[in-house]
Every structure is written in C-alpha cells, then in structure tokens.
C-alpha cells in the first residue's frame, strides 16, 4: 500500500472518531454530506447529485466540517481524555489478568482515570 493510501486511511479513522464524539454539533445538512463522504465513501459527484450542490460545494463542506471537528477536539479534548482513560483501564485490566494486585498501583491508576474523566 502506498504512503498516500496509508495517510488517507489514517485521516478517515481520525475523522470518523472525531465525528463519533462531535458530529452532533454539525448542522443536519453538513452531517449528511460529511457522513456520505467520510463514513459511506460516496464520491463527490454522488453527494453533489443527492444534495443538489456542486462537487466543489461538497468538497468545501467536507473540508469545513473536518476543520470544525478538529477545532472542537483542540478546544474540548474529549477524544484525548477518552483515549487516556482507555489506556489506563487497559493497564488495570492487564494487571488484574496476570494476578498483579498491587493495590497502591491499582489505586493510582484508578485515580488517574478519574482525574482524566473529570478533566
């Protein structure tokens, strides 16, 4: 797979995750266009025909939505907090699964998860 294809896949994953968290903040029309392009893999032409705007209008909408979603994450950091909490919970799970019941370490990890969630 080419570097461009890898980069595109990473971008789609990033945008999909951001959309899961912040998609509800987009307008209905923007959500439809963004979902069709990013999540449903429709072409610009297909979407343009569906919503009756130009291909360039579809592209501009997708770019604006992508920028908005990234801006929301930069300002609010919800996805980063989720990822940090998920990582801490994975550590706790690993410790328990191997029988490491170091209560001080477990308590420290639980506090870290709680602090991350509280922001």
N, C-alpha and C positions, 0 to 999 in steps of 0.2 A: 504494500500500500504506500502511496506517495505521501510526502510530508503535508501537502495541501489537503489530502483526504483526511489524514490524521488530525490536522488542525480544525477542519470543518466538523469532524465528529466531536472533538472536544468542545467546540463552540456550541454545537447543538445540545450536548449534555449540559453545559453550563447554563444556556438559555432555558432549557427545559426545567432545570432545578430552580432557577430564579422565577420562572413562570409559576411553578407549583406554589411558591411562597407568596409572590407579589402579583400574580396575574389578576387577581380580583380588583386590583387598583387601576387597571386599564379600563378604558371605555368599552362598551359592548362591541362596537364596530372594530376597534383596534384588536380586541381579543379574538374576534373571528378571523381577521387577516393573519394575525400572529400565529394562532393555532394551526390554521391551514398551511402556512408556510413552514413553520418550525416543527410542529408536532406531527402534522399529517403529510408533510413532504409534497405538498402540491406545488406546481410551478407558478411563477409569477403570472403567466398568461391565464392559467386556470382560475386563479384567485381573482384576477382583474375582470374576467368574464362573469364570475359569480357575483361580485360585489359592484360591478359596473363602474370601475375606475381604471385608469391606465396602469400598465405594468410598472411604470416609474412611480406612480402613486402607491402601488402595493409595496415596492421596494422601500420607498421613503417611510411608509408606515411601519414596516418591519424594523427598519433602522432606528426610528424614533422609539418604538416600543422596547427594543433591545437596550437603547441608551437609558430609557426610564427605569427598566428593571435593574440595570447595573447601578444606577443612581440610588434607587431605593435601598439596595443592598449596602452601598457605601454609607448611606446615612443611617440605616437602621441595624444592619449587621445580623439579621435574624438567621440567615443561612449559615454564616460563620459560627454563630452560637450553637446552632443545631449540630454542625459538624464537630465542634469541640465537645459538646455533650455526648454525642455518639461515640467519639473516640474514648472518652473517659468511661462510658458504660462498657465498651468493648474491653477495656483494661480490667474493669471489675469482673466482668464475665470470665475472662481468661484466668484471673487469679482464683476465682471460685472453682472453675472447671479443673484446675490442677491441684486443688486442695490447699492452696495458699490462703490461709485465713488470718493473715497478719491484720489484726483489727485496726491498728494505727494507720496502716497504708490504705486499707479499705475505707476507713472513716475520712481520711484525707482526700481520696478520690471522690467520695460522695459529696463532700463539702465543695470540691472543685466543680463538680457537675451542678450543684445547687447554685453556686456563685455565677456560673456561666449562664444558667437559665434566668437568674434574676437580673443579669446584665449589669 
